[in-house]
Amino acid sequence: MIPTVRCRELEDLVRTADRPVLVACLSGDYNYTPQLNILRELDATPQHACMICQMDVEELRACANALHIAGTPTFMLFAAGKERGRLLGYADAERLRVFIGRVLPAAHASGR
């Protein structure tokens, strides 16, 4: 199950998480269910190192400016309380794995 996070909960979640957090910002359009199924597939992978959550669809429009989200889907990856990278547009499981694998080693190597 992919938990839903509200805008006001996001900052606390990424600050206190004991592992990286992948936040999916999805709209309620025809891509929502397929994209959510891909996130479930990724979450079920044993070697997956991130906590995955989705932004509350009803609140997304209200907090899009604060999060600098211009469109959906947008995937934001947080580690150690800071945003480390973004992926824009529809993504299959492999594209998300590549994104996470590219961003996380760079964040660890830089000591951020």
PyMOL commands that place a pseudoatom at each C-alpha (Angstrom):
pseudoatom trace, name=CA, resn=MET, resi=1, chain=A, elem=C, hetatm=0, pos=[0.000, 0.000, 0.000]
pseudoatom trace, name=CA, resn=ILE, resi=2, chain=A, elem=C, hetatm=0, pos=[1.290, 3.426, -0.918]
pseudoatom trace, name=CA, resn=PRO, resi=3, chain=A, elem=C, hetatm=0, pos=[0.426, 5.876, 1.874]
pseudoatom trace, name=CA, resn=THR, resi=4, chain=A, elem=C, hetatm=0, pos=[-1.021, 9.284, 1.111]
pseudoatom trace, name=CA, resn=VAL, resi=5, chain=A, elem=C, hetatm=0, pos=[0.600, 12.329, 2.659]
pseudoatom trace, name=CA, resn=ARG, resi=6, chain=A, elem=C, hetatm=0, pos=[-0.971, 15.741, 3.078]
pseudoatom trace, name=CA, resn=CYS, resi=7, chain=A, elem=C, hetatm=0, pos=[0.966, 18.903, 2.259]
pseudoatom trace, name=CA, resn=ARG, resi=8, chain=A, elem=C, hetatm=0, pos=[1.368, 19.922, 5.877]
pseudoatom trace, name=CA, resn=GLU, resi=9, chain=A, elem=C, hetatm=0, pos=[2.768, 16.473, 6.749]
pseudoatom trace, name=CA, resn=LEU, resi=10, chain=A, elem=C, hetatm=0, pos=[5.375, 16.322, 4.000]
pseudoatom trace, name=CA, resn=GLU, resi=11, chain=A, elem=C, hetatm=0, pos=[8.092, 18.432, 5.616]
pseudoatom trace, name=CA, resn=ASP, resi=12, chain=A, elem=C, hetatm=0, pos=[7.967, 16.466, 8.868]
pseudoatom trace, name=CA, resn=LEU, resi=13, chain=A, elem=C, hetatm=0, pos=[7.934, 13.149, 7.011]
pseudoatom trace, name=CA, resn=VAL, resi=14, chain=A, elem=C, hetatm=0, pos=[11.035, 13.849, 4.928]
pseudoatom trace, name=CA, resn=ARG, resi=15, chain=A, elem=C, hetatm=0, pos=[12.861, 15.369, 7.899]
pseudoatom trace, name=CA, resn=THR, resi=16, chain=A, elem=C, hetatm=0, pos=[12.270, 12.419, 10.229]
pseudoatom trace, name=CA, resn=ALA, resi=17, chain=A, elem=C, hetatm=0, pos=[12.356, 9.479, 7.802]
pseudoatom trace, name=CA, resn=ASP, resi=18, chain=A, elem=C, hetatm=0, pos=[15.093, 6.938, 8.454]
pseudoatom trace, name=CA, resn=ARG, resi=19, chain=A, elem=C, hetatm=0, pos=[15.526, 6.288, 4.719]
pseudoatom trace, name=CA, resn=PRO, resi=20, chain=A, elem=C, hetatm=0, pos=[15.035, 8.228, 1.484]
pseudoatom trace, name=CA, resn=VAL, resi=21, chain=A, elem=C, hetatm=0, pos=[11.475, 9.192, 0.578]
pseudoatom trace, name=CA, resn=LEU, resi=22, chain=A, elem=C, hetatm=0, pos=[10.062, 9.127, -2.943]
pseudoatom trace, name=CA, resn=VAL, resi=23, chain=A, elem=C, hetatm=0, pos=[7.020, 11.396, -3.153]
pseudoatom trace, name=CA, resn=ALA, resi=24, chain=A, elem=C, hetatm=0, pos=[4.709, 10.908, -6.119]
pseudoatom trace, name=CA, resn=CYS, resi=25, chain=A, elem=C, hetatm=0, pos=[2.596, 13.868, -7.175]
pseudoatom trace, name=CA, resn=LEU, resi=26, chain=A, elem=C, hetatm=0, pos=[-0.127, 12.386, -9.336]
pseudoatom trace, name=CA, resn=SER, resi=27, chain=A, elem=C, hetatm=0, pos=[-3.290, 13.928, -10.705]
pseudoatom trace, name=CA, resn=GLY, resi=28, chain=A, elem=C, hetatm=0, pos=[-6.587, 12.112, -10.694]
pseudoatom trace, name=CA, resn=ASP, resi=29, chain=A, elem=C, hetatm=0, pos=[-6.633, 11.645, -14.474]
pseudoatom trace, name=CA, resn=TYR, resi=30, chain=A, elem=C, hetatm=0, pos=[-6.519, 8.487, -16.587]
pseudoatom trace, name=CA, resn=ASN, resi=31, chain=A, elem=C, hetatm=0, pos=[-2.816, 7.921, -15.724]
pseudoatom trace, name=CA, resn=TYR, resi=32, chain=A, elem=C, hetatm=0, pos=[-3.425, 7.813, -11.966]
pseudoatom trace, name=CA, resn=THR, resi=33, chain=A, elem=C, hetatm=0, pos=[-4.190, 4.094, -11.547]
pseudoatom trace, name=CA, resn=PRO, resi=34, chain=A, elem=C, hetatm=0, pos=[-1.456, 2.814, -13.900]
pseudoatom trace, name=CA, resn=GLN, resi=35, chain=A, elem=C, hetatm=0, pos=[1.123, 5.082, -12.277]
pseudoatom trace, name=CA, resn=LEU, resi=36, chain=A, elem=C, hetatm=0, pos=[0.025, 4.015, -8.779]
pseudoatom trace, name=CA, resn=ASN, resi=37, chain=A, elem=C, hetatm=0, pos=[0.310, 0.358, -9.822]
pseudoatom trace, name=CA, resn=ILE, resi=38, chain=A, elem=C, hetatm=0, pos=[3.896, 0.990, -10.953]
pseudoatom trace, name=CA, resn=LEU, resi=39, chain=A, elem=C, hetatm=0, pos=[4.681, 2.543, -7.567]
pseudoatom trace, name=CA, resn=ARG, resi=40, chain=A, elem=C, hetatm=0, pos=[3.195, -0.519, -5.850]
pseudoatom trace, name=CA, resn=GLU, resi=41, chain=A, elem=C, hetatm=0, pos=[5.371, -2.765, -8.011]
pseudoatom trace, name=CA, resn=LEU, resi=42, chain=A, elem=C, hetatm=0, pos=[8.466, -0.761, -7.098]
pseudoatom trace, name=CA, resn=ASP, resi=43, chain=A, elem=C, hetatm=0, pos=[7.536, -0.748, -3.413]
pseudoatom trace, name=CA, resn=ALA, resi=44, chain=A, elem=C, hetatm=0, pos=[7.202, -4.542, -3.438]
pseudoatom trace, name=CA, resn=THR, resi=45, chain=A, elem=C, hetatm=0, pos=[10.774, -4.983, -4.687]
pseudoatom trace, name=CA, resn=PRO, resi=46, chain=A, elem=C, hetatm=0, pos=[12.832, -6.394, -1.775]
pseudoatom trace, name=CA, resn=GLN, resi=47, chain=A, elem=C, hetatm=0, pos=[15.986, -4.367, -2.520]
pseudoatom trace, name=CA, resn=HIS, resi=48, chain=A, elem=C, hetatm=0, pos=[14.072, -1.111, -2.829]
pseudoatom trace, name=CA, resn=ALA, resi=49, chain=A, elem=C, hetatm=0, pos=[15.649, 1.435, -0.477]
pseudoatom trace, name=CA, resn=CYS, resi=50, chain=A, elem=C, hetatm=0, pos=[13.023, 4.200, -0.391]
pseudoatom trace, name=CA, resn=MET, resi=51, chain=A, elem=C, hetatm=0, pos=[9.830, 4.886, 1.427]
pseudoatom trace, name=CA, resn=ILE, resi=52, chain=A, elem=C, hetatm=0, pos=[7.221, 5.652, -1.242]
pseudoatom trace, name=CA, resn=CYS, resi=53, chain=A, elem=C, hetatm=0, pos=[4.232, 7.902, -0.664]
pseudoatom trace, name=CA, resn=GLN, resi=54, chain=A, elem=C, hetatm=0, pos=[1.865, 9.952, -2.770]
pseudoatom trace, name=CA, resn=MET, resi=55, chain=A, elem=C, hetatm=0, pos=[0.663, 13.478, -2.264]
pseudoatom trace, name=CA, resn=ASP, resi=56, chain=A, elem=C, hetatm=0, pos=[-3.018, 13.850, -1.473]
pseudoatom trace, name=CA, resn=VAL, resi=57, chain=A, elem=C, hetatm=0, pos=[-4.631, 14.461, -4.873]
pseudoatom trace, name=CA, resn=GLU, resi=58, chain=A, elem=C, hetatm=0, pos=[-7.207, 16.836, -3.415]
pseudoatom trace, name=CA, resn=GLU, resi=59, chain=A, elem=C, hetatm=0, pos=[-4.498, 19.016, -1.850]
pseudoatom trace, name=CA, resn=LEU, resi=60, chain=A, elem=C, hetatm=0, pos=[-1.987, 18.865, -4.662]
pseudoatom trace, name=CA, resn=ARG, resi=61, chain=A, elem=C, hetatm=0, pos=[-3.315, 21.878, -6.516]
pseudoatom trace, name=CA, resn=ALA, resi=62, chain=A, elem=C, hetatm=0, pos=[-3.229, 23.975, -3.333]
pseudoatom trace, name=CA, resn=CYS, resi=63, chain=A, elem=C, hetatm=0, pos=[0.392, 23.121, -2.500]
pseudoatom trace, name=CA, resn=ALA, resi=64, chain=A, elem=C, hetatm=0, pos=[1.796, 22.942, -6.056]
pseudoatom trace, name=CA, resn=ASN, resi=65, chain=A, elem=C, hetatm=0, pos=[3.219, 26.473, -5.895]
pseudoatom trace, name=CA, resn=ALA, resi=66, chain=A, elem=C, hetatm=0, pos=[4.957, 25.902, -2.580]
pseudoatom trace, name=CA, resn=LEU, resi=67, chain=A, elem=C, hetatm=0, pos=[6.503, 22.685, -3.896]
pseudoatom trace, name=CA, resn=HIS, resi=68, chain=A, elem=C, hetatm=0, pos=[7.259, 24.188, -7.341]
pseudoatom trace, name=CA, resn=ILE, resi=69, chain=A, elem=C, hetatm=0, pos=[5.237, 21.531, -9.142]
pseudoatom trace, name=CA, resn=ALA, resi=70, chain=A, elem=C, hetatm=0, pos=[4.387, 22.627, -12.661]
pseudoatom trace, name=CA, resn=GLY, resi=71, chain=A, elem=C, hetatm=0, pos=[2.721, 19.417, -13.814]
pseudoatom trace, name=CA, resn=THR, resi=72, chain=A, elem=C, hetatm=0, pos=[1.944, 15.833, -12.986]
pseudoatom trace, name=CA, resn=PRO, resi=73, chain=A, elem=C, hetatm=0, pos=[3.191, 13.297, -12.583]
pseudoatom trace, name=CA, resn=THR, resi=74, chain=A, elem=C, hetatm=0, pos=[6.178, 14.663, -10.691]
pseudoatom trace, name=CA, resn=PHE, resi=75, chain=A, elem=C, hetatm=0, pos=[8.367, 12.479, -8.494]
pseudoatom trace, name=CA, resn=MET, resi=76, chain=A, elem=C, hetatm=0, pos=[10.474, 14.104, -5.784]
pseudoatom trace, name=CA, resn=LEU, resi=77, chain=A, elem=C, hetatm=0, pos=[13.221, 12.205, -3.998]
pseudoatom trace, name=CA, resn=PHE, resi=78, chain=A, elem=C, hetatm=0, pos=[14.229, 13.323, -0.500]
pseudoatom trace, name=CA, resn=ALA, resi=79, chain=A, elem=C, hetatm=0, pos=[17.138, 12.099, 1.611]
pseudoatom trace, name=CA, resn=ALA, resi=80, chain=A, elem=C, hetatm=0, pos=[18.364, 13.440, 4.949]
pseudoatom trace, name=CA, resn=GLY, resi=81, chain=A, elem=C, hetatm=0, pos=[15.530, 15.966, 4.963]
pseudoatom trace, name=CA, resn=LYS, resi=82, chain=A, elem=C, hetatm=0, pos=[16.410, 17.620, 1.636]
pseudoatom trace, name=CA, resn=GLU, resi=83, chain=A, elem=C, hetatm=0, pos=[15.112, 17.278, -1.885]
pseudoatom trace, name=CA, resn=ARG, resi=84, chain=A, elem=C, hetatm=0, pos=[17.769, 15.485, -3.924]
pseudoatom trace, name=CA, resn=GLY, resi=85, chain=A, elem=C, hetatm=0, pos=[16.102, 15.199, -7.301]
pseudoatom trace, name=CA, resn=ARG, resi=86, chain=A, elem=C, hetatm=0, pos=[12.956, 15.339, -9.429]
pseudoatom trace, name=CA, resn=LEU, resi=87, chain=A, elem=C, hetatm=0, pos=[11.620, 13.260, -12.231]
pseudoatom trace, name=CA, resn=LEU, resi=88, chain=A, elem=C, hetatm=0, pos=[8.937, 14.773, -14.441]
pseudoatom trace, name=CA, resn=GLY, resi=89, chain=A, elem=C, hetatm=0, pos=[6.415, 12.857, -16.485]
pseudoatom trace, name=CA, resn=TYR, resi=90, chain=A, elem=C, hetatm=0, pos=[5.037, 9.352, -16.651]
pseudoatom trace, name=CA, resn=ALA, resi=91, chain=A, elem=C, hetatm=0, pos=[7.560, 6.774, -15.425]
pseudoatom trace, name=CA, resn=ASP, resi=92, chain=A, elem=C, hetatm=0, pos=[7.648, 3.010, -15.565]
pseudoatom trace, name=CA, resn=ALA, resi=93, chain=A, elem=C, hetatm=0, pos=[9.321, 1.014, -12.777]
pseudoatom trace, name=CA, resn=GLU, resi=94, chain=A, elem=C, hetatm=0, pos=[12.682, 0.882, -14.557]
pseudoatom trace, name=CA, resn=ARG, resi=95, chain=A, elem=C, hetatm=0, pos=[12.780, 4.642, -15.128]
pseudoatom trace, name=CA, resn=LEU, resi=96, chain=A, elem=C, hetatm=0, pos=[12.055, 5.194, -11.428]
pseudoatom trace, name=CA, resn=ARG, resi=97, chain=A, elem=C, hetatm=0, pos=[14.771, 2.697, -10.418]
pseudoatom trace, name=CA, resn=VAL, resi=98, chain=A, elem=C, hetatm=0, pos=[17.322, 4.446, -12.634]
pseudoatom trace, name=CA, resn=PHE, resi=99, chain=A, elem=C, hetatm=0, pos=[16.319, 7.840, -11.233]
pseudoatom trace, name=CA, resn=ILE, resi=100, chain=A, elem=C, hetatm=0, pos=[16.646, 6.661, -7.620]
pseudoatom trace, name=CA, resn=GLY, resi=101, chain=A, elem=C, hetatm=0, pos=[19.937, 4.883, -8.329]
pseudoatom trace, name=CA, resn=ARG, resi=102, chain=A, elem=C, hetatm=0, pos=[21.402, 7.959, -9.988]
pseudoatom trace, name=CA, resn=VAL, resi=103, chain=A, elem=C, hetatm=0, pos=[20.288, 10.462, -7.362]
pseudoatom trace, name=CA, resn=LEU, resi=104, chain=A, elem=C, hetatm=0, pos=[21.005, 8.614, -4.105]
pseudoatom trace, name=CA, resn=PRO, resi=105, chain=A, elem=C, hetatm=0, pos=[24.682, 7.761, -4.687]
pseudoatom trace, name=CA, resn=ALA, resi=106, chain=A, elem=C, hetatm=0, pos=[25.311, 11.371, -5.708]
pseudoatom trace, name=CA, resn=ALA, resi=107, chain=A, elem=C, hetatm=0, pos=[23.677, 12.630, -2.495]
pseudoatom trace, name=CA, resn=HIS, resi=108, chain=A, elem=C, hetatm=0, pos=[25.774, 10.260, -0.351]
pseudoatom trace, name=CA, resn=ALA, resi=109, chain=A, elem=C, hetatm=0, pos=[29.020, 11.039, -2.198]
pseudoatom trace, name=CA, resn=SER, resi=110, chain=A, elem=C, hetatm=0, pos=[28.592, 14.776, -1.738]
pseudoatom trace, name=CA, resn=GLY, resi=111, chain=A, elem=C, hetatm=0, pos=[27.905, 14.398, 1.982]
pseudoatom trace, name=CA, resn=ARG, resi=112, chain=A, elem=C, hetatm=0, pos=[24.656, 16.339, 1.718]
for i in range(1, 112): cmd.bond("trace and resi %d" % i, "trace and resi %d" % (i + 1))
show_as sticks, trace
zoom trace
